[in-house]
Amino acid sequence: MACARSSYAWSLHFEIANVATTQLSDDALAGVAYAEQLAQDAPIRSRMNLPRYTPEFAPITIAELAGQHGVSASTIRRRIARARRELFGEISDAAIYKRLQRAQKRPRRPRRTCAEPGCDAALATGAHGNRRYCDRHGSPAERTRRHRQEQAAGNRGF
């Protein structure tokens, strides 16, 4: 059984996301707002684990957030999960924080576009340096198509 995520700190680091926030769906945008509220309460949650600490006010919970917005708690969780998936894909919290760590160490690379002629798709910000094609043109079928075109043109590469 997988452990439930309780960290929402990813919602404070859009600069390392795969897509811009303007490209998110409406549900994902709402999920980002919910996750930001929960992330801003994280220091209070952290200090609550210390002995003899009594907070001035209790951190907000998903149930309270749902009550404030008039939706169910499961809707809040689903929207937060969708936002995280749209922003970062299916990567772990550790991968997000490693990406953030790397982004802080090195100067920001200029935005790169797909190497396929006629494709203006931007590569992910954190994409590896040797990546040349977008998700669509980097697929195995597309690589095979390019290889066969090179073979037909006589560019065997030997």
N, C-alpha and C positions, 0 to 999 in steps of 0.2 A: 504494500500500500504506500503510495507516494505521500510525502509530507506536504502539508499545505504551506503555501508561501505567506509569509507575514511581512516581508519587506516591500516597501513601495518606493524606495529611494530612486529606482530607475526613472520614476516620473519627473525627477528634477534634473535629468541629464538628456535633454533632447538633442544636444549637439553631437552625440555619438549614435543617434538612431539611424536606421536604414533609410527612412523616409522623412520628409518634412511634415510638420504637424498639419499643414494645409492640405495634405493628401489623405488625411484620416477620415474615416466614416463618422457620421454623427454619433453613433453609439460609442465609438472609440474616443472621440473628443470628450464626451461626457465621462467616460472611464478615466481619462487622463485627469480631469478635474477632481474626480473622487479620489484617485490615487495621490494626487498632490496634497489634498487635505489630510489624508492619512499619513503621508510622508512627513508633513510638517509637524505632526504630533509624535513622531518617532523618538525625539530626545526625551519626552516625558515618559513614554513607554520604557525606554532604556533605563531611566533612573528609578522607575518603579520596582526594578529587580534588586535595588540596593536595600540593605537593611535600614530601618529607621527613616526611610524617606516617605514623606507624605506629600503628595502633589497638591498644589493650590486648586487644581481642577482636574478631573479625570480626562484622559485622552478620548477623543471621539472614536466610536466603534462603527462598524459597518451597519449595524442595526439602527444606530442613531442617525447615521447619514441617510439611510433608507427612509426613515421617518421624516427627516427634514425635506427630502425631495419627493416624497409621496410615491415611492416605488418599493418593490420588495428587496430584501437583502440579497437574494439570489440574482436579481437584475443588476444590482451594484457590482457583485462579484463577476458576473458575466461580462459587463461592460469594461471593467478593469482588465480582465484577462484578454479581451479583444484588443484593447488599447496596447497592451504590452506586446501582444503577438503582431499587431500591425506595425508597431514602432521597431521592434527588435527581432522579430521572427521567433523561431523555436530554440532560443538559446537560454542557458541557465543564468541565474543571478551572477555567478562567478564570472561567466564570460562577459557579461555587461560591465562589471566592475573592472575586469582586466582590460577591456576595450577603453574604458574611461582612463585607466592608469596609463595606457600607451598613448592616448591622445594628449594627455597632459605632459608627457615626456618629450614628444617630438613636435616640430612645427607642423602646422596643418598643411596637408597636401592640397593642391588645387583640385577642384571637381574634375573628374574624368568621365568621358562618355564612352559608350560601346564602340569597339573597333570595327564592327560590321558596317559596311558602306550603307548610308541612308538611315542608319539608326542613331537617334539622338538621345537614347536613354542614358541617364546618369548612373554610374556605378555607385554602389553603396559607399558611404564615407569611410567606413572601416575596412573596405575590401583590401585584400592582400595586394602587394605591389605588382605581382606578376599576373593579376587578373586583367583580362583585356575585353571580355564580353559581358553583356548584361545577362540576367537569368534566362531570358528567352533564347538568345544566341549562344549561350554557353552550354546549352543542353547537349547530350550525347548525339541526338539526331542532327543538330545543326553542325556539330564538329565533324560528323561523318559526311554531311553534305559538302562542307568546305573542303574536306580532304578529297572527296571524289571529284570536285571541280578542279582542284589542283592536279589530280592524276590525269583528267581528261585534257587539261591544258598542256600536259607534258612536263610539268614541274615536279619531277619525282623526288628531288631533294637528295639524290645519291651522289 
